[in-house]
């Protein structure tokens, strides 16, 4: 199965600095943040030293990824998708850790398949959506593909891991769009999700359903397709309370309620978000200086090394640093889509956009989370947060993107 995966003769190691420089900036900023939060008494207890080690491991993964044949990934993408589903199912047969079944445990080795599985998921979706040629109307096969596509996110959700499941789900729309599906199909795909959320506010729900009804009347499609879509959205809104009460775990409901009003429980569920917002606000434009953050060093701010590292950076290095992070991210967005448009191989171009979407959505969700704009989901920020398996995944993603740009343009 793995024969022919690498091509060390015809593929070269060329670095596209236009996408690498932003990542170098992210890593440096992350290390500055970790230098403030880490315990330097020993290597084992220091997230700063361990992150440096993971940087070198990530560089190795980046180099190896340069020699992977994209055609091989295309040929075996369905196999990888099935492998991902089997690995996610396998986690249910291993012991629960802190209430979650996310890991495959082999002796003292813990493997989280949903992490590296993000790459396999993108490979599978890119092949699914590019192989399917009817891109402007609803068909049974289209719904079958979508059903297959949501299986991995659902398996991740039941582990439970809401944050990672959201990352998986967020990849479907950009990959559909870049695979040249009609925007009408994509909008109608998103509509049931909006209907489920809208039911939380009756005024917004009525407004949304009226808007949806008018939209379905105006679009040029078969009557039965429009009727099915309307009742699909109506059904989504009806089952929303059932999902809230019976499927979402208590801590997941608490996170959503905290997002709506974090001050309703300031010493409990809202504590993390409130302390994060205080950290961001107290840093001002220029910050208090590295090592001088009161929220950080008086330990008001929890989960400082991973999920809320950007709050530490904002407090100690100021909003100006967050501004540069966002600026480099926007530059990253521009360069990736500029390259993707130049790639003639539709599969490779779609994989490039899908892989980038993993990085981008992590940034957006994490920065929205620490500022109270999105619910707390436990997602780290790429190349900045401490985390071994996550840093390795991001390095492999970056390596594959660099590989695609070098060998497909």
MARDREN-966682 format. One record per residue (C-alpha): residue in one letter; x negated, y, z negated. Coordinates in nm, 2 decimals. Each point is the difference from the previous one (the first is absolute). Layout:
<'A' <X Y Z>>
...
***
This chain:
<'X' <0.00 0.00 0.00>>
<'X' <-0.28 0.24 -0.08>>
<'X' <-0.22 -0.10 0.29>>
<'X' <-0.04 0.31 0.23>>
<'X' <0.09 0.24 -0.28>>
<'X' <-0.33 0.19 0.02>>
<'X' <-0.19 0.12 0.31>>
<'X' <-0.35 0.11 -0.11>>
<'X' <-0.13 0.03 0.36>>
<'X' <0.24 0.23 0.18>>
<'X' <0.13 0.21 -0.29>>
<'X' <-0.23 0.27 -0.15>>
<'X' <-0.01 0.18 -0.33>>
<'X' <0.09 0.36 0.10>>
<'X' <0.13 0.24 -0.26>>
<'X' <0.27 0.24 0.09>>
<'X' <-0.09 0.28 -0.24>>
<'X' <0.32 0.19 0.07>>
<'X' <0.19 -0.26 -0.21>>
<'X' <-0.29 -0.10 -0.23>>
<'X' <-0.08 0.35 -0.14>>
<'X' <0.34 0.05 -0.17>>
<'X' <-0.04 -0.34 -0.17>>
<'X' <-0.35 0.09 -0.12>>
<'X' <0.15 0.31 -0.15>>
<'X' <0.28 -0.20 -0.17>>
<'X' <-0.26 -0.24 -0.15>>
<'X' <-0.22 0.28 -0.13>>
<'X' <0.30 0.17 -0.16>>
<'X' <0.11 -0.32 -0.15>>
<'X' <-0.34 -0.07 -0.15>>
<'X' <0.00 0.35 -0.16>>
<'X' <0.34 -0.07 -0.15>>
<'X' <-0.11 -0.34 -0.13>>
<'X' <-0.32 0.15 -0.14>>
<'X' <0.22 0.20 -0.23>>
<'X' <0.23 -0.29 -0.11>>
<'X' <-0.25 -0.29 -0.02>>
<'X' <-0.16 -0.15 -0.30>>
<'X' <-0.38 -0.01 0.07>>
<'X' <-0.09 -0.22 -0.30>>
<'X' <-0.04 -0.30 0.24>>
<'X' <0.04 -0.10 0.36>>
<'X' <0.29 -0.23 -0.08>>
<'X' <0.20 0.27 -0.17>>
<'X' <-0.09 0.28 0.24>>
<'X' <0.25 0.04 0.29>>
<'X' <-0.25 0.25 0.15>>
<'X' <-0.28 -0.26 0.04>>
<'X' <0.24 -0.27 0.11>>
<'X' <0.15 0.23 0.26>>
<'X' <-0.35 0.07 0.14>>
<'X' <-0.04 -0.38 0.03>>
<'X' <0.33 -0.02 0.18>>
<'X' <-0.11 0.27 0.24>>
<'X' <-0.30 -0.22 0.11>>
<'X' <0.23 -0.30 0.03>>
<'X' <0.24 0.22 0.20>>
<'X' <-0.28 0.11 0.23>>
<'X' <-0.08 -0.37 0.06>>
<'X' <0.36 -0.07 0.09>>
<'X' <0.01 0.30 0.23>>
<'X' <-0.30 -0.13 0.19>>
<'X' <0.13 -0.35 0.03>>
<'X' <0.34 0.14 0.13>>
<'X' <-0.19 0.16 0.30>>
<'X' <-0.06 -0.34 0.15>>
<'X' <0.35 -0.14 -0.02>>
<'X' <0.16 -0.06 0.34>>
<'X' <0.33 0.19 0.03>>
<'X' <0.12 -0.25 0.26>>
<'X' <-0.05 -0.28 -0.25>>
<'X' <0.22 0.19 -0.25>>
<'X' <0.26 0.04 0.27>>
<'X' <0.00 -0.37 0.09>>
<'X' <0.04 -0.12 -0.37>>
<'X' <0.21 0.29 -0.13>>
<'X' <0.31 -0.22 -0.04>>
<'X' <-0.21 -0.26 -0.18>>
<'X' <-0.13 0.27 -0.24>>
<'X' <0.36 0.12 -0.06>>
<'X' <0.11 -0.35 -0.09>>
<'X' <-0.31 -0.04 -0.22>>
<'X' <0.09 0.32 -0.18>>
<'X' <0.36 -0.12 -0.07>>
<'X' <-0.14 -0.33 -0.14>>
<'X' <-0.25 0.17 -0.23>>
<'X' <0.26 0.24 -0.13>>
<'X' <0.23 -0.30 -0.07>>
<'X' <-0.29 -0.18 -0.17>>
<'X' <-0.03 0.27 -0.27>>
<'X' <0.33 -0.12 -0.15>>
<'X' <-0.16 -0.33 -0.10>>
<'X' <-0.28 0.16 -0.20>>
<'X' <0.03 0.14 -0.36>>
<'X' <0.15 0.34 -0.06>>
<'X' <-0.24 0.28 -0.11>>
<'X' <0.16 0.30 -0.18>>
<'X' <0.34 -0.10 0.14>>
<'X' <-0.11 -0.03 0.36>>
<'X' <-0.09 -0.28 0.23>>
<'X' <-0.23 0.18 0.24>>
<'X' <-0.31 -0.22 -0.02>>
<'X' <-0.14 -0.33 0.13>>
<'X' <-0.21 -0.13 -0.29>>
<'X' <-0.29 -0.23 0.08>>
<'X' <-0.20 -0.06 -0.32>>
<'X' <-0.12 0.35 -0.10>>
<'X' <0.06 0.15 0.34>>
<'X' <0.32 0.21 0.05>>
<'X' <0.11 0.07 0.35>>
<'X' <0.28 0.24 0.08>>
<'X' <0.12 -0.10 0.35>>
<'X' <0.22 0.30 0.04>>
<'X' <-0.30 0.23 0.01>>
<'X' <-0.20 -0.14 0.29>>
<'X' <0.34 -0.12 0.14>>
<'X' <0.08 0.36 0.10>>
<'X' <-0.25 -0.05 0.29>>
<'X' <0.16 -0.33 0.10>>
<'X' <0.34 0.16 -0.01>>
<'X' <-0.11 0.28 0.24>>
<'X' <-0.14 -0.26 0.24>>
<'X' <0.32 -0.20 0.00>>
<'X' <0.23 0.30 0.04>>
<'X' <-0.21 0.15 0.28>>
<'X' <0.03 -0.33 0.19>>
<'X' <0.37 -0.04 -0.07>>
<'X' <0.10 0.34 0.12>>
<'X' <-0.23 0.01 0.30>>
<'X' <0.10 -0.34 0.13>>
<'X' <0.37 0.10 -0.02>>
<'X' <0.07 0.20 0.32>>
<'X' <0.36 0.12 -0.05>>
<'X' <-0.07 0.32 -0.19>>
<'X' <0.31 0.21 0.07>>
<'X' <0.30 -0.20 -0.13>>
<'X' <0.11 -0.24 -0.28>>
<'X' <-0.02 -0.37 0.07>>
<'X' <0.01 -0.31 -0.21>>
<'X' <-0.38 -0.05 0.04>>
<'X' <-0.06 0.35 -0.11>>
<'X' <0.19 -0.06 -0.33>>
<'X' <-0.18 -0.34 -0.03>>
<'X' <-0.34 0.17 0.02>>
<'X' <0.10 0.26 -0.25>>
<'X' <0.12 -0.27 -0.24>>
<'X' <-0.33 -0.19 0.03>>
<'X' <-0.18 0.33 -0.05>>
<'X' <0.16 0.07 -0.34>>
<'X' <-0.08 -0.35 -0.14>>
<'X' <-0.35 0.10 -0.13>>
<'X' <0.12 0.32 -0.17>>
<'X' <0.28 -0.19 -0.17>>
<'X' <-0.25 -0.27 -0.12>>
<'X' <-0.22 0.28 -0.14>>
<'X' <0.30 0.17 -0.16>>
<'X' <0.11 -0.31 -0.20>>
<'X' <-0.35 -0.05 -0.14>>
<'X' <0.09 0.28 -0.11>>
<'X' <-0.22 0.27 0.16>>
<'X' <0.22 0.29 0.11>>
<'X' <-0.28 0.22 0.11>>
<'X' <-0.17 -0.24 0.23>>
<'X' <0.34 -0.11 0.14>>
<'X' <0.07 0.37 0.09>>
<'X' <-0.34 0.01 0.18>>
<'X' <0.10 -0.31 0.20>>
<'X' <0.34 0.15 0.09>>
<'X' <-0.14 0.34 0.09>>
<'X' <-0.21 -0.16 0.27>>
<'X' <0.29 -0.13 0.21>>
<'X' <0.12 0.34 0.12>>
<'X' <-0.34 0.14 0.13>>
<'X' <-0.08 -0.33 0.17>>
<'X' <0.35 -0.01 0.16>>
<'X' <-0.05 0.35 0.12>>
<'X' <-0.35 -0.05 0.14>>
<'X' <0.12 -0.32 0.17>>
<'X' <0.23 0.23 0.21>>
<'X' <0.33 -0.10 -0.15>>
<'X' <0.29 0.25 0.06>>
<'X' <0.01 0.26 -0.27>>
<'X' <0.38 -0.07 -0.02>>
<'X' <-0.06 -0.36 -0.11>>
<'X' <-0.26 0.12 -0.26>>
<'X' <0.24 0.26 -0.15>>
<'X' <0.28 -0.26 -0.03>>
<'X' <-0.24 -0.24 -0.16>>
<'X' <-0.08 0.26 -0.27>>
<'X' <0.36 0.10 -0.05>>
<'X' <0.11 -0.28 -0.23>>
<'X' <-0.29 0.09 -0.24>>
<'X' <0.12 0.36 -0.01>>
<'X' <0.36 -0.13 -0.06>>
<'X' <-0.12 -0.20 -0.30>>
<'X' <-0.18 0.30 -0.15>>
<'X' <0.28 0.25 0.08>>
<'X' <0.26 -0.18 -0.20>>
<'X' <-0.17 0.13 -0.32>>
<'X' <0.16 0.34 0.08>>
<'X' <0.35 0.00 0.12>>
<'X' <-0.02 0.34 0.18>>
<'X' <-0.32 -0.10 0.18>>
<'X' <0.15 -0.34 0.08>>
<'X' <0.32 0.14 0.16>>
<'X' <-0.21 0.25 0.20>>
<'X' <-0.23 -0.27 0.12>>
<'X' <0.28 -0.24 0.10>>
<'X' <0.17 0.28 0.19>>
<'X' <-0.32 0.08 0.18>>
<'X' <-0.07 -0.36 0.08>>
<'X' <0.36 -0.05 0.13>>
<'X' <-0.04 0.30 0.24>>
<'X' <-0.34 -0.12 0.11>>
<'X' <0.13 -0.35 0.08>>
<'X' <0.29 0.15 0.20>>
<'X' <-0.23 0.22 0.20>>
<'X' <-0.27 -0.26 0.09>>
<'X' <0.04 -0.19 0.32>>
<'X' <0.02 -0.36 -0.10>>
<'X' <0.25 -0.28 0.00>>
<'X' <0.30 0.05 -0.23>>
<'X' <-0.06 -0.32 -0.20>>
<'X' <-0.36 0.10 -0.06>>
<'X' <0.11 0.33 -0.15>>
<'X' <0.27 -0.17 -0.21>>
<'X' <-0.25 -0.25 -0.13>>
<'X' <-0.24 0.27 -0.09>>
<'X' <0.26 0.20 -0.19>>
<'X' <0.12 -0.30 -0.20>>
<'X' <-0.36 -0.10 -0.06>>
<'X' <-0.06 0.34 -0.17>>
<'X' <0.32 -0.02 -0.19>>
<'X' <-0.10 -0.35 -0.13>>
<'X' <-0.34 0.13 -0.10>>
<'X' <0.16 0.28 -0.21>>
<'X' <0.24 -0.25 -0.16>>
<'X' <-0.27 -0.25 -0.10>>
<'X' <-0.23 0.28 -0.13>>
<'X' <0.15 -0.01 -0.35>>
<'X' <-0.04 -0.38 -0.01>>
<'X' <-0.37 0.03 0.10>>
<'X' <-0.05 0.27 -0.27>>
<'X' <0.16 -0.21 -0.28>>
<'X' <-0.10 -0.35 0.10>>
<'X' <-0.31 0.00 0.22>>
<'X' <-0.21 0.29 -0.12>>
<'X' <-0.19 -0.08 -0.32>>
<'X' <0.05 0.23 -0.30>>
<'X' <-0.35 0.16 0.04>>
<'X' <0.08 0.07 0.37>>
<'X' <0.33 0.17 -0.10>>
<'X' <-0.19 0.19 -0.27>>
<'X' <-0.25 0.13 0.26>>
<'X' <0.27 0.13 0.23>>
<'X' <0.19 0.16 -0.29>>
<'X' <-0.32 0.16 -0.12>>
<'X' <-0.06 0.13 0.35>>
<'X' <0.34 0.17 0.00>>
<'X' <-0.06 0.15 -0.35>>
<'X' <-0.34 -0.07 -0.16>>
<'X' <0.09 0.22 -0.30>>
<'X' <0.29 -0.23 -0.10>>
<'X' <-0.25 -0.23 -0.17>>
<'X' <-0.32 0.21 -0.04>>
<'X' <-0.17 -0.23 -0.25>>
<'X' <0.10 -0.32 0.18>>
<'X' <0.07 -0.06 0.37>>
<'X' <-0.07 0.36 0.10>>
<'X' <-0.32 0.03 -0.19>>
<'X' <-0.24 -0.09 0.29>>
<'X' <0.16 0.24 0.25>>
<'X' <0.02 0.29 -0.25>>
<'X' <-0.36 -0.04 -0.11>>
<'X' <-0.10 -0.02 0.37>>
<'X' <0.18 0.32 0.09>>
<'X' <-0.16 0.17 -0.30>>
<'X' <-0.34 -0.11 0.12>>
<'X' <0.06 0.13 0.35>>
<'X' <0.13 0.33 -0.13>>
<'X' <-0.27 0.06 -0.26>>
<'X' <-0.28 -0.05 0.25>>
<'X' <0.11 0.31 0.20>>
<'X' <-0.18 0.08 0.32>>
<'X' <-0.36 -0.07 -0.09>>
<'X' <0.04 -0.26 -0.29>>
<'X' <-0.14 -0.01 -0.35>>
<'X' <-0.33 -0.17 0.11>>
<'X' <-0.10 -0.37 0.02>>
<'X' <0.02 -0.14 -0.35>>
<'X' <0.20 0.29 -0.14>>
<'X' <0.36 -0.12 0.07>>
<'X' <0.19 0.00 -0.33>>
<'X' <0.28 -0.22 0.13>>
<'X' <-0.26 -0.25 0.12>>
<'X' <-0.24 -0.01 -0.30>>
<'X' <0.26 0.03 -0.27>>
<'X' <0.16 -0.30 0.17>>
<'X' <0.34 0.16 0.05>>
<'X' <-0.01 -0.12 0.36>>
<'X' <0.04 -0.38 0.04>>
<'X' <-0.13 -0.22 0.28>>
<'X' <-0.27 0.26 0.08>>
<'X' <-0.23 -0.21 0.21>>
<'X' <0.25 -0.14 0.24>>
<'X' <0.35 0.13 0.06>>
<'X' <-0.05 0.35 -0.15>>
<'X' <-0.36 0.07 0.10>>
<'X' <0.12 0.28 0.23>>
<'X' <0.15 0.17 -0.31>>
<'X' <-0.35 -0.02 -0.16>>
<'X' <-0.15 0.15 0.31>>
<'X' <0.26 0.28 0.01>>
<'X' <-0.06 0.09 -0.36>>
<'X' <-0.38 0.00 0.01>>
<'X' <-0.07 0.10 0.36>>
<'X' <0.30 0.21 0.06>>
<'X' <0.27 0.02 0.27>>
<'X' <-0.27 0.11 0.25>>
<'X' <-0.13 -0.36 -0.01>>
<'X' <0.35 -0.14 0.06>>
<'X' <0.03 0.25 0.29>>
<'X' <-0.31 -0.14 0.16>>
<'X' <0.12 -0.36 -0.06>>
<'X' <0.32 0.09 0.19>>
<'X' <-0.19 0.18 0.27>>
<'X' <-0.23 -0.29 0.06>>
<'X' <0.31 -0.23 0.00>>
<'X' <0.16 0.22 0.27>>
<'X' <-0.32 -0.01 0.20>>
<'X' <0.00 -0.38 -0.04>>
<'X' <0.36 -0.01 0.13>>
<'X' <-0.08 0.21 0.31>>
<'X' <-0.31 -0.20 0.10>>
<'X' <0.17 -0.34 -0.04>>
<'X' <0.30 0.10 0.21>>
<'X' <-0.22 0.17 0.26>>
<'X' <-0.20 -0.33 0.03>>
<'X' <0.32 -0.21 0.00>>
<'X' <0.14 0.19 0.30>>
<'X' <-0.32 -0.07 0.20>>
<'X' <0.01 -0.38 -0.06>>
<'X' <0.16 -0.18 0.30>>
<'X' <0.04 -0.34 -0.19>>
<'X' <0.35 0.04 -0.16>>
<'X' <-0.07 -0.26 -0.26>>
<'X' <-0.33 0.16 -0.11>>
<'X' <0.15 0.35 0.00>>
<'X' <0.29 -0.12 -0.22>>
<'X' <-0.23 -0.18 -0.24>>
<'X' <-0.21 0.32 -0.03>>
<'X' <0.31 0.20 -0.09>>
<'X' <0.13 -0.27 -0.24>>
<'X' <-0.33 -0.03 -0.19>>
<'X' <-0.02 0.38 -0.03>>
<'X' <0.36 0.01 -0.13>>
<'X' <-0.11 -0.22 -0.30>>
<'X' <-0.26 0.26 -0.10>>
<'X' <0.23 0.29 0.07>>
<'X' <0.30 -0.13 -0.19>>
<'X' <-0.22 -0.08 -0.30>>
<'X' <-0.12 0.36 -0.01>>
<'X' <0.35 0.15 0.04>>
<'X' <0.16 -0.23 -0.26>>
<'X' <-0.28 0.05 -0.25>>
<'X' <-0.02 0.37 0.03>>
<'X' <0.38 0.03 -0.01>>
<'X' <0.01 -0.23 -0.31>>
<'X' <-0.25 0.20 -0.21>>
<'X' <0.18 0.33 0.08>>
<'X' <0.34 -0.13 -0.09>>
<'X' <0.13 0.01 0.36>>
<'X' <0.03 -0.38 0.03>>
<'X' <0.06 -0.27 -0.26>>
<'X' <-0.30 -0.16 -0.18>>
<'X' <-0.08 -0.32 0.20>>
<'X' <-0.35 -0.09 -0.12>>
<'X' <-0.17 0.06 0.34>>
<'X' <-0.36 0.11 0.01>>
<'X' <-0.14 0.27 0.23>>
<'X' <-0.23 -0.15 0.27>>
<'X' <-0.38 0.03 -0.04>>
<'X' <0.06 0.23 -0.31>>
<'X' <0.16 -0.23 -0.26>>
<'X' <-0.20 -0.27 -0.18>>
<'X' <0.09 -0.35 0.12>>
<'X' <-0.20 -0.29 0.14>>
<'X' <0.25 -0.18 0.23>>
<'X' <0.17 0.32 0.11>>
<'X' <-0.33 0.17 0.09>>
<'X' <-0.11 -0.32 0.19>>
<'X' <0.34 0.00 0.19>>
<'X' <-0.04 0.37 0.09>>
<'X' <-0.36 -0.06 0.12>>
<'X' <0.11 -0.28 0.22>>
<'X' <0.28 0.21 0.14>>
<'X' <-0.24 0.28 0.07>>
<'X' <-0.24 -0.25 0.17>>
<'X' <0.27 -0.14 0.22>>
<'X' <0.11 0.35 0.10>>
<'X' <-0.36 0.10 0.09>>
<'X' <-0.03 -0.33 0.19>>
<'X' <0.32 0.06 0.20>>
<'X' <-0.10 0.36 0.09>>
<'X' <-0.35 -0.12 0.12>>
<'X' <0.11 -0.30 0.20>>
<'X' <0.33 0.11 0.15>>
<'X' <-0.06 0.35 0.13>>
***
